[in-house]
Amino acid sequence: MLAWLDEILIPLITSLYEAVGYLGLAVAMAVDASSFPVPSEFILPFAGFLVADPTAIEPLTGGRWELIPTILFATIGSTAGTLGAYAIGAYGGRRLLVRYGRFVRISSDDLDRADRFFARHGGKVVFWSRFVPLLRTAISFPAGIARMPLVPFLLYSTVGALIWNAALIWGGAALGARWEEVQEYLAPFETILLAIGLPALLLLGAWRLGLLKRFRNRS
């Protein structure tokens, strides 16, 4: 594990959980989902470890950490973070592209095609991106720029986040004091997903937006 995780992240997350319990988990997941470098691969298994630890006290309830509330609060935080990133894309990123997109060869027609792409395929893209490193937290911003309908965006984001969160929390609970090993089990699968999923989604998006055809025409 990288030194900064041991020296900074884990003590910070531990203090947050000890202070506000489930709410701290929700805040940490909201930060992660907003594209900040706070990896859920460590936030969630550690919460799972607390679920399995009979001596760990959840400060808001005064009782033990319970599995279902832990998953629910993590998912609420994930959804809040993705909604924030979506809003930034919808109201800030899109405005910048409308005004300055011509300097990077992005036209209003490109934005219209992006709107149609996310209206038609956004649900699948958003859902499956939740399991791909980098895309998991980054997809909300382009979805917002393309003004993907909000209700489907939230639905697919929440379902994907729920599955991801539940799996990692359960893994941390199952491993107990060895919760950090969750990342070791995940690493090979995440590498494969990143190697396949990221290029596939980028090519699909470029094809649907007509960027590949435009590149071939310029060649």
TIMARLO-599085 format. One line per 2 residues: for each residue x, y, z of N, C-alpha, C, O, CB. Coordinates in pm, whole numbers. Each point is the difference from the previous one (the first is absolute). Glycine has a CB too. Example, Ala and Ser with C-alpha at 12.3 -4.5 7.8 and 13.67 -1.06 7.14 Angstrom:
2
1319/-569/780/-89/119/0/90/120/0/104/-2/66/-293/-115/59 ~ 154/222/-197/82/119/6/-77/109/73/51/111/17/67/-174/-232
This chain:
219
85/-120/0/-85/120/0/88/124/0/104/4/66/-288/-127/57 ~ 143/223/-196/77/123/-6/6/67/136/-93/-9/80/28/37/-320
177/40/264/22/60/131/-109/101/35/-42/10/115/287/-43/-145 ~ -291/109/-71/-99/104/32/-131/-60/48/-74/65/74/180/83/-244
-136/-271/127/-121/-65/48/14/-33/148/-93/22/78/51/-116/-307 ~ 157/40/267/24/-35/140/11/122/89/-51/2/112/165/-208/-188
-46/310/25/34/114/85/-107/109/0/-11/74/98/248/-125/-143 ~ -314/60/-62/-96/111/-11/-144/-50/-11/-84/34/82/262/103/-191
-205/-218/5/-139/-34/-30/-64/-84/111/-107/35/49/163/-26/-291 ~ 8/-118/280/-62/-89/99/-20/70/134/-107/-14/59/213/-181/-175
-6/270/169/-27/75/124/-113/102/-15/-80/19/92/319/-50/-31 ~ -246/96/-178/-106/98/-22/-137/-67/-3/-94/47/63/254/95/-191
-170/-253/55/-127/-72/-8/-38/-56/136/-117/3/39/163/-60/-279 ~ 53/5/313/-26/-53/134/-57/109/91/-97/-24/72/282/-143/-102
-125/285/28/-49/111/82/-141/41/-41/-83/32/85/318/47/-55 ~ -261/-79/-160/-131/38/-51/-106/-99/46/-108/39/45/215/69/-243
-76/-236/187/-95/-104/43/-24/6/150/-113/-18/46/188/-127/-236 ~ 31/169/267/-14/7/146/-82/121/43/-68/-5/102/288/-112/-79
-213/225/-101/-69/124/37/-148/-4/-37/-86/32/82/300/91/-111 ~ -244/-161/-95/-140/10/-48/-49/-128/-66/-106/1/-62/142/242/31
36/-352/43/-50/-130/-40/-50/-10/-142/72/29/-95/-128/-58/327 ~ -71/-12/-245/-59/-18/-133/8/127/-84/25/-6/-121/-179/-163/219
134/285/-34/8/126/-75/140/23/-54/17/53/-110/-199/42/253 ~ 283/-134/-67/137/12/-48/25/-87/-121/69/41/-94/4/9/324
-131/-170/-230/10/-88/-116/-67/64/-121/54/-4/-110/-50/-197/261 ~ -122/260/-130/-70/65/-111/81/116/-56/8/18/-122/-227/-83/225
281/143/-15/82/113/-45/120/-51/-80/32/55/-106/-104/80/306 ~ 139/-238/-149/117/-54/-70/-38/-51/-138/75/20/-96/26/-82/316
-216/-5/-232/-41/-52/-130/-45/111/-93/17/-10/-121/-85/-202/232 ~ 11/320/-56/-37/114/-84/125/65/-58/2/39/-117/-207/-1/256
309/-27/-58/127/56/-48/59/-90/-108/47/49/-103/-6/59/327 ~ -43/-239/-201/51/-96/-100/-76/13/-131/61/2/-108/5/-158/292
-198/163/-177/-82/5/-121/12/133/-73/-40/11/-116/-116/-169/223 ~ 211/259/-40/19/131/-63/133/11/-74/41/109/-39/-182/-10/217
209/-213/-196/126/-9/-75/121/45/79/106/24/-59/-237/12/-145 ~ 120/-24/335/117/28/83/72/-132/30/-63/-105/2/-50/309/100
245/-199/-80/78/-123/20/-19/-61/138/94/-4/80/71/93/-241 ~ -286/-135/189/-31/-70/124/-56/-136/-39/-121/-13/-18/76/231/148
129/-320/-143/-42/-126/-63/-101/-79/82/23/-30/117/198/24/-226 ~ -332/-27/44/-102/-81/67/51/-140/30/-55/-68/87/-121/200/-203
281/-176/45/57/-132/26/57/-13/141/26/-111/46/26/94/-288 ~ -32/129/310/46/-3/138/-107/51/96/-12/-50/112/246/83/-192
-313/64/37/-106/53/85/-101/-108/36/-37/-15/117/67/240/-223 ~ -74/-301/7/-108/-96/20/43/-125/76/-69/-40/94/-31/125/-303
212/-150/171/41/-117/78/27/32/147/-26/-83/88/122/-10/-296 ~ -44/213/235/24/37/140/-133/11/75/-10/-41/115/221/163/-181
-312/-66/-1/-133/4/61/-52/-141/23/-64/-27/102/17/248/-213 ~ 75/-312/17/-39/-139/18/70/-63/120/-60/-78/73/21/62/-318
165/50/263/74/-49/118/-68/45/128/-10/-78/95/223/82/-225 ~ -260/121/134/-69/50/119/-129/-77/25/-38/-24/115/138/250/-154
-168/-265/-69/-121/-81/14/32/-133/67/-76/-49/84/-22/157/-290 ~ 212/-166/171/39/-131/54/62/9/139/7/-101/70/27/24/-303
11/196/272/69/16/128/-101/21/113/-67/103/2/267/-4/-122 ~ -213/-193/212/-100/14/107/29/113/97/-88/40/77/48/-283/-98
163/296/19/34/109/92/-17/138/-63/11/101/70/150/-256/40 ~ -188/161/-240/-14/129/-70/-138/59/29/-102/-65/-22/261/-10/-160
-161/197/230/-124/68/34/-31/107/-104/86/82/-33/-46/-125/278 ~ -162/41/-297/-46/103/-93/-52/116/85/-97/-19/74/37/-151/-258
121/289/176/-31/107/96/-140/58/-9/-52/48/100/290/3/-107 ~ -300/-54/-108/-133/60/-13/-107/-83/71/-93/55/58/164/44/-276
-56/-230/213/-99/-89/61/45/-51/136/-83/-43/81/10/-23/-308 ~ 202/70/253/51/-54/125/10/-151/1/36/-59/101/-131/255/11
62/-258/-224/7/-146/-9/108/-43/-97/90/77/-35/-332/-91/89 ~ 232/-110/-98/98/-52/-95/-27/53/-141/-110/44/-31/134/-251/171
79/203/-222/-19/27/-142/-79/-116/-60/36/-116/18/181/251/-31 ~ -325/-103/-58/-85/-102/-61/18/0/-151/25/105/-60/-192/-83/248
155/-139/-249/30/-14/-143/-92/84/-88/49/76/-85/32/-306/133 ~ -212/219/-30/-94/69/-90/13/151/9/13/65/-104/-169/-258/128
154/254/96/21/145/6/133/44/-58/9/107/-61/-153/-103/261 ~ 249/-85/-182/131/35/-55/-7/8/-152/52/94/-60/61/-204/256
-176/11/-258/-15/0/-146/-86/117/-45/32/66/-99/-7/-316/95 ~ -134/276/75/-92/108/-40/66/137/10/-12/81/-92/-180/-221/169
261/166/32/65/131/15/113/17/-101/20/110/-51/-79/-110/295 ~ 131/-107/-273/104/9/-103/-61/34/-135/56/79/-76/84/-245/203
-254/106/-157/-65/23/-129/-61/139/-7/2/63/-106/-48/-308/87 ~ -8/293/130/-51/137/3/114/98/-29/-17/95/-76/-162/-161/242
293/43/-104/116/86/-26/45/-6/-144/30/103/-60/39/-134/294 ~ -63/-90/-290/39/-16/-141/-94/77/-92/44/69/-91/53/-294/144
-226/211/-27/-99/67/-85/12/152/11/-10/70/-100/-143/-266/127 ~ 174/246/94/16/144/18/122/52/-74/-5/105/-64/-106/-122/288
221/-57/-217/122/42/-70/-16/-1/-150/45/92/-68/85/-179/257 ~ -193/-18/-242/-20/-6/-145/-95/111/-47/17/54/-109/23/-302/114
-139/280/77/-92/108/-36/73/133/-5/-27/83/-87/-163/-209/192 ~ 283/148/-12/78/122/-2/85/12/-125/6/106/-62/-4/-109/309
65/-108/-284/82/0/-121/-85/20/-124/40/69/-94/126/-219/207 ~ -284/89/-114/-94/17/-111/-40/147/-13/-2/55/-111/-84/-290/144
55/299/79/-42/140/-3/111/90/-50/-25/95/-75/-131/-141/265 ~ 280/18/-149/113/80/-49/12/-13/-151/22/99/-70/98/-130/289
-134/-92/-269/6/-20/-145/-114/68/-72/19/61/-105/93/-277/145 ~ -233/207/17/-118/53/-67/0/153/-5/-38/59/-101/-87/-260/176
169/264/33/-13/145/8/132/75/-19/0/116/-40/-192/-153/190 ~ 303/-29/-121/128/66/-19/73/-48/-123/41/80/-84/-28/-53/327
4/-159/-253/75/-56/-112/-65/25/-134/67/32/-98/15/-204/251 ~ -214/159/-158/-68/22/-128/11/145/-44/20/27/-118/-178/-213/173
145/277/39/11/142/-34/138/32/-58/12/77/-95/-177/-22/276 ~ 268/-114/-121/136/22/-51/16/-56/-140/63/63/-85/24/-70/318
-144/-112/-258/14/-60/-133/-79/78/-105/44/14/-114/-12/-237/221 ~ -149/273/-68/-78/81/-94/79/125/-39/-1/42/-116/-215/-128/215
283/146/-1/70/126/-25/136/-21/-65/39/75/-89/-159/22/283 ~ 194/-199/-148/139/-15/-44/28/-131/-74/114/-27/-36/-51/168/228
-165/-220/-213/21/-131/-62/63/7/-137/71/-92/-41/-263/14/168 ~ 168/186/-199/55/11/-136/153/-3/0/62/-38/-99/-264/169/32
262/-90/179/146/1/7/58/-141/11/118/-20/-29/-130/245/135 ~ -70/-321/-65/45/-140/7/-82/-86/-96/-13/-121/19/83/152/223
-126/34/-346/-74/-68/-106/-124/-74/52/-33/-107/-50/248/84/-73 ~ -281/80/221/-128/-53/47/-108/101/-37/-1/112/50/110/-242/141
-199/88/-279/-103/90/-51/-132/-25/72/-13/-94/78/128/102/-301 ~ -212/78/194/-134/-21/56/-61/-129/-51/-78/-64/71/49/311/-54
64/-287/-140/-47/-128/-52/55/-116/81/-70/-99/25/54/199/-254 ~ 142/-89/272/60/-104/84/-76/-13/132/-26/-110/47/250/153/-153
-259/71/164/-75/-3/125/-138/-61/-21/-50/-73/85/176/274/-6 ~ -188/-169/-192/-131/-59/-30/11/-152/-13/-87/-73/48/18/286/-164
175/-260/50/19/-144/-13/26/-64/135/-47/-111/28/137/145/-259 ~ -14/36/316/24/-52/135/-130/-10/78/-23/-97/73/253/197/-75
-317/0/-14/-130/-4/65/-79/-123/-44/-58/-70/83/57/320/-69 ~ 0/-276/-144/-76/-114/-53/62/-132/46/-71/-95/31/3/231/-230
202/-140/203/68/-122/42/-36/-35/144/-35/-114/30/223/164/-189 ~ -180/49/248/-31/-28/141/-148/-24/21/-39/-74/91/235/212/-24
-281/-75/-148/-143/-27/11/-31/-144/-36/-91/-61/57/43/301/-110 ~ 123/-294/-43/-28/-135/-49/79/-107/74/-54/-106/32/6/205/-254
175/-74/250/89/-102/57/52/36/139/75/-77/61/-11/17/-292 ~ -102/176/281/59/48/125/-18/-94/118/90/-15/82/-130/241/-165
-78/-289/91/-26/-89/112/101/-113/7/56/-27/106/-295/83/-123 ~ 262/-122/-96/96/-112/-3/141/50/30/73/-63/76/-217/-57/-244
181/233/108/135/52/20/23/37/147/103/-36/57/-102/123/-293 ~ -97/-17/295/14/42/139/5/-121/93/83/-5/91/-203/220/-144
32/-312/30/-4/-117/88/131/-78/-4/60/-26/105/-306/12/-141 ~ 292/-23/-84/120/-83/-10/126/77/37/99/-60/42/-211/-72/-219
109/264/163/117/79/39/25/-7/150/113/21/44/-156/131/-236 ~ -59/-181/270/15/-8/145/96/-110/43/45/-2/115/-275/91/-93
260/-181/-112/88/-111/35/138/12/-65/83/-90/15/-285/-54/10 ~ 226/253/-97/126/19/-72/80/110/69/-51/111/16/-55/-186/-235
230/48/259/82/104/63/9/125/-89/-2/-10/-123/134/-169/242 ~ -122/293/-57/5/131/-66/-137/39/-54/-51/107/34/291/-148/-95
-300/-44/-22/-132/33/-53/-104/6/111/-97/74/-9/159/-182/-207 ~ -41/30/320/-97/-9/109/-35/138/54/-117/29/27/205/-256/31
12/311/-42/-24/133/55/-5/108/-108/-51/109/25/163/-183/184 ~ -59/45/-327/11/104/-104/-124/11/-87/-23/105/-60/265/-143/60
-323/-67/-9/-107/-4/-100/-109/104/27/-69/42/-93/117/-283/62 ~ -65/282/156/-108/93/34/17/135/-69/-98/63/-39/74/-177/258
149/157/-235/25/131/-60/-44/6/-146/-76/90/-35/269/-61/192 ~ -149/-122/-245/-50/4/-138/-149/-27/-10/-66/53/-90/289/-127/16
-278/-7/165/-144/-21/-1/-73/131/27/-106/26/-59/139/-264/136 ~ 23/320/12/-60/130/27/15/95/-117/-94/71/-35/142/-105/274
71/34/-302/21/86/-117/-101/-33/-109/-53/89/-67/297/-71/123 ~ -269/-149/-74/-93/-44/-105/-146/12/43/-90/-33/-76/266/-122/-6
-198/202/205/-136/16/52/-78/-131/-9/-116/-1/-40/120/243/-28 ~ 61/-352/107/-73/-126/11/-118/21/93/16/64/105/194/-201/-147
-329/86/8/-116/18/89/33/-38/144/59/-106/25/-211/61/-220 ~ 115/130/288/47/-13/138/-51/-127/68/75/-67/70/-67/314/-58
-135/-280/-31/-56/-117/69/69/-129/-41/41/-77/87/-261/195/-73 ~ 235/-147/-146/76/-120/-37/145/4/49/55/-102/41/-201/80/-240
207/140/195/138/11/49/9/-42/146/86/-79/37/-43/264/-201 ~ -132/-131/247/3/-34/141/-33/-146/24/59/-65/86/-124/299/-33
-30/-287/-130/-39/-140/17/117/-94/-29/34/-85/83/-269/145/-145 ~ 296/-45/-55/109/-89/-38/123/22/87/71/-95/33/-158/92/-267
114/127/270/113/29/88/-18/-66/136/92/-61/54/-56/279/-173 ~ -157/-204/174/-26/-52/133/4/-152/3/57/-58/92/-196/259/-45
81/-265/-148/1/-147/-4/143/-51/-13/40/-93/70/-270/92/-174 ~ 308/62/13/139/-41/-15/80/22/126/78/-87/41/-94/140/-281
-3/63/304/72/29/124/-41/-95/111/84/-43/80/-69/283/-147 ~ -143/-274/73/-49/-92/103/69/-136/-10/43/-56/100/-264/176/-101
231/-171/-121/65/-130/-21/147/7/39/51/-87/71/-213/34/-257 ~ 230/157/138/143/17/29/23/15/150/87/-67/56/-53/173/-280
-111/-19/288/18/25/142/-27/-126/82/76/-33/91/-141/271/-127 ~ -43/-307/4/-36/-120/76/110/-106/-12/34/-66/98/-277/115/-135
298/-65/-83/103/-102/-22/125/30/83/56/-89/62/-145/50/-294 ~ 133/165/231/124/34/72/-20/2/151/90/-39/75/-18/172/-273
-188/-88/242/-27/-3/145/-9/-144/49/55/-34/104/-177/255/-121 ~ 53/-304/-60/-9/-142/37/138/-64/1/32/-79/88/-263/68/-185
314/45/-3/136/-54/-5/81/39/121/71/-82/57/-82/90/-303 ~ -1/119/287/72/45/120/-49/-70/125/80/-34/88/-47/253/-197
-165/-242/117/-55/-70/116/45/-145/3/30/-55/106/-228/206/-110 ~ 205/-214/-114/40/-141/-8/147/-18/38/37/-99/63/-209/63/-241
255/132/138/144/-11/29/36/50/139/106/-35/52/-64/62/-294 ~ -128/54/302/25/47/135/125/85/9/15/98/-73/-129/-299/158
204/163/4/123/77/22/89/3/-123/90/83/-9/-102/-143/249 ~ -13/-29/-335/78/-2/-125/-73/75/-111/16/-32/-118/85/-189/186
-181/321/-31/-84/71/-97/80/63/-112/-51/15/-111/-110/28/294 ~ 287/-4/-157/81/65/-102/28/-93/-118/38/46/-108/66/95/286
-122/-272/-158/26/-95/-108/-107/5/-108/18/-56/-108/97/-89/273 ~ -228/214/-138/-103/14/-103/60/60/-126/-30/-44/-111/-146/72/288
261/73/-160/64/64/-116/85/-99/-77/6/7/-123/-6/210/246 ~ 65/-309/-54/83/-99/-68/-85/-93/-86/40/-37/-110/125/48/297
-283/-47/-137/-90/-85/-78/-59/77/-118/-22/-56/-107/-31/-76/314 ~ 28/260/-186/-63/81/-105/97/36/-112/-41/12/-116/-112/79/288
279/-73/-138/97/57/-94/2/-69/-137/-4/70/-101/138/-7/297 ~ -128/-197/-204/3/-62/-134/-126/27/-81/8/24/-120/137/-201/215
-261/173/-29/-125/24/-71/-11/145/-45/-47/28/-111/-62/-209/245 ~ 153/274/-48/-6/142/-38/94/29/-115/-31/82/-87/-29/-22/322
174/-125/-237/95/20/-111/-62/-46/-131/13/69/-102/179/-99/260 ~ -258/-85/-156/-65/-52/-121/-113/92/-43/-12/34/-118/71/-269/185
-142/276/28/-112/89/-32/49/133/-56/-58/54/-94/-77/-163/273 ~ 243/161/-121/54/127/-48/57/-15/-139/-18/87/-85/68/-19/320
20/-179/-260/64/-22/-130/-103/-22/-110/24/36/-115/173/-133/232 ~ -310/37/-82/-103/-29/-100/-109/106/0/-40/51/-105/87/-295/130
-96/277/95/-115/87/9/24/142/-44/-82/58/-71/9/-199/253 ~ 185/200/-140/27/139/-35/14/21/-151/-67/87/-54/178/-60/275
-25/-105/-291/8/18/-146/-132/-28/-70/-36/69/-95/275/-130/108 ~ -313/-41/34/-126/-34/-64/-100/114/10/-66/35/-97/107/-276/148
-53/300/68/-94/110/18/43/124/-77/-83/72/-55/24/-164/279 ~ 190/118/-227/49/115/-75/-25/-16/-150/-42/94/-67/217/-57/242
-151/-157/-227/-24/-25/-142/-148/6/-32/-40/54/-103/244/-196/93 ~ -286/86/98/-145/5/-22/-48/144/-2/-77/40/-88/50/-262/199
74/301/-13/-41/140/3/49/76/-122/-75/79/-57/77/-89/303 ~ 123/-12/-286/54/69/-118/-76/-38/-125/-27/84/-86/252/-77/194
-260/-135/-120/-75/-45/-118/-139/61/-3/-45/48/-104/174/-262/105 ~ -197/211/113/-136/53/4/-2/151/-21/-97/54/-52/32/-241/205
169/255/-113/5/145/-15/55/42/-136/7/120/-29/22/-101/274 ~ 11/-115/-327/49/31/-134/143/46/-4/46/48/-104/-273/9/48
301/-71/167/137/49/2/92/-88/-83/94/50/-61/-135/45/287 ~ 16/-227/-229/85/-88/-80/-14/30/-148/99/5/-73/-120/-182/248
-102/199/-219/-24/32/-141/67/131/-37/58/13/-108/-275/-137/116 ~ 211/221/82/61/130/-27/152/-14/-10/63/63/-84/-253/52/204
247/-199/-31/145/-22/-4/41/-65/-132/100/40/-60/-97/-62/311 ~ -79/-78/-296/32/-67/-125/-11/97/-117/81/-5/-93/-162/-213/188
-18/305/-91/-17/96/-110/116/98/-6/41/41/-109/-289/-62/131 ~ 301/61/94/113/92/1/127/-69/-49/88/64/-56/-193/61/245
112/-258/-166/118/-74/-44/0/-16/-151/92/-60/-56/-86/-61/275
